Amino acid sequence: MANIVLARIDDRLIHGQVIAKWAKKLFFKNIFVVDDAVVKDAFATRLMLAIAPKDLNVKILSVADATELLKEEDDTATCVITKNPMTFEELIGNGIELKEVQLGGMGSNANRTSLVRNAAASKEERECMKRMC
């Protein structure tokens, strides 16, 4: 099973904070972006691969592929990033063990109301987070 040192919900996925702060603090070598829609978006995939430092192993994965890879992965320090809590709930349901899930940026939209600064959630997302607690 993978050594998940950071499990983060952030609708920006790979961005400066993840790379500049968390990669240096937690010394992870893998970043697994898990999102069924993003894996089908060639432009978003190319962009994330381009901005990630060359010393990090970045994979853009579907939930099914991430589940399989996380179960097979050795103990290399790994960061898993998703856009929403439902993806983590699905990974947990598939047998992936997480110690905690960090809430990063979740932008406002018509379905979301503010949780805390820089994080908003829909009713469905809030219910999902409660189930994972």
C-alpha positions as CSV (number, residue, x, y, z in Angstrom):
1,M,0.0,0.0,0.0
2,A,1.2,3.5,-0.8
3,N,2.6,5.7,1.9
4,I,0.1,8.6,1.6
5,V,1.7,11.5,3.4
6,L,-0.8,14.1,2.1
7,A,-4.4,13.6,1.0
8,R,-5.7,17.0,-0.1
9,I,-9.0,18.3,-1.5
10,D,-8.1,21.2,-3.8
11,D,-10.0,22.1,-6.9
12,R,-6.9,23.8,-8.3
13,L,-5.1,20.4,-8.1
14,I,-1.4,20.9,-8.8
15,H,-0.4,24.5,-8.2
16,G,2.3,26.6,-6.5
17,Q,1.3,25.9,-2.9
18,V,1.4,22.1,-3.3
19,I,4.8,22.3,-5.0
20,A,6.4,25.1,-3.1
21,K,5.1,24.3,0.4
22,W,3.9,20.7,0.8
23,A,6.4,18.9,-1.4
24,K,9.3,20.5,0.4
25,K,7.8,20.0,3.9
26,L,6.7,16.4,3.4
27,F,9.3,15.2,1.0
28,F,6.9,13.3,-1.2
29,K,8.1,11.9,-4.5
30,N,4.7,11.0,-6.1
31,I,1.8,13.3,-6.8
32,F,-1.3,11.4,-7.9
33,V,-4.1,13.6,-9.2
34,V,-7.3,11.6,-9.0
35,D,-10.2,12.8,-11.0
36,D,-12.3,10.9,-13.6
37,A,-13.0,14.0,-15.6
38,V,-9.5,15.5,-15.6
39,V,-7.9,12.2,-16.7
40,K,-9.9,12.7,-20.0
41,D,-8.9,16.3,-20.4
42,A,-5.7,16.3,-22.5
43,F,-5.0,20.0,-22.0
44,A,-5.4,19.9,-18.2
45,T,-3.2,16.8,-18.0
46,R,-0.4,18.4,-20.1
47,L,-0.6,21.6,-18.0
48,M,-0.2,19.8,-14.7
49,L,2.6,17.6,-16.0
50,A,4.4,20.8,-17.4
51,I,4.2,22.7,-14.1
52,A,5.3,19.9,-11.8
53,P,9.0,19.8,-10.9
54,K,10.9,17.1,-12.9
55,D,12.0,15.4,-9.6
56,L,8.3,14.5,-8.8
57,N,6.5,11.5,-10.3
58,V,3.1,12.9,-11.4
59,K,0.3,10.7,-12.5
60,I,-3.2,11.8,-13.5
61,L,-5.5,8.9,-12.7
62,S,-9.1,7.8,-12.7
63,V,-10.5,6.6,-9.3
64,A,-10.3,3.0,-10.5
65,D,-6.7,3.3,-11.7
66,A,-5.7,5.2,-8.6
67,T,-7.1,2.5,-6.4
68,E,-5.1,-0.2,-8.1
69,L,-1.9,1.8,-8.2
70,L,-2.2,2.9,-4.5
71,K,-2.7,-0.7,-3.4
72,E,0.4,-1.8,-5.4
73,E,2.6,1.2,-4.7
74,D,5.6,0.7,-2.4
75,D,6.2,2.9,0.6
76,T,7.4,5.9,-1.5
77,A,6.0,9.1,0.0
78,T,2.9,10.1,-2.0
79,C,0.6,13.0,-2.3
80,V,-3.0,12.4,-3.5
81,I,-5.0,15.4,-4.7
82,T,-8.6,15.4,-5.7
83,K,-11.1,18.2,-6.5
84,N,-13.8,17.1,-4.1
85,P,-14.4,14.9,-1.0
86,M,-16.5,12.4,-2.9
87,T,-13.4,11.1,-4.7
88,F,-11.7,10.4,-1.4
89,E,-14.8,8.7,-0.1
90,E,-14.8,6.5,-3.1
91,L,-11.1,5.7,-2.6
92,I,-11.8,4.8,1.0
93,G,-14.7,2.6,-0.1
94,N,-12.2,0.9,-2.4
95,G,-9.9,0.0,0.5
96,I,-7.5,2.9,0.4
97,E,-6.5,3.9,4.0
98,L,-6.2,7.6,4.8
99,K,-5.1,9.0,8.1
100,E,-6.6,12.4,7.4
101,V,-7.7,14.5,4.5
102,Q,-6.6,18.1,4.2
103,L,-9.1,20.7,3.0
104,G,-7.5,23.1,0.5
105,G,-9.1,25.5,-1.9
106,M,-12.6,24.8,-2.9
107,G,-13.9,27.7,-4.9
108,S,-17.4,29.2,-4.7
109,N,-20.0,28.5,-7.2
110,A,-23.8,28.5,-7.4
111,N,-24.1,25.2,-5.5
112,R,-21.6,26.0,-2.8
113,T,-21.7,28.1,0.4
114,S,-18.7,29.2,2.4
115,L,-17.1,26.9,4.9
116,V,-14.0,28.8,5.8
117,R,-11.8,31.3,4.0
118,N,-11.0,30.0,0.5
119,A,-13.2,26.9,0.9
120,A,-16.9,26.5,0.0
121,A,-18.9,23.3,-0.2
122,S,-22.2,22.1,-1.6
123,K,-24.7,20.3,0.6
124,E,-23.6,17.0,-1.0
125,E,-19.9,17.8,-0.3
126,R,-20.6,18.8,3.3
127,E,-22.5,15.5,3.9
128,C,-19.7,13.6,2.4
129,M,-17.1,15.2,4.6
130,K,-19.3,14.4,7.7
131,R,-19.4,10.7,6.6
132,M,-15.6,10.6,6.4
133,C,-15.1,12.0,9.9
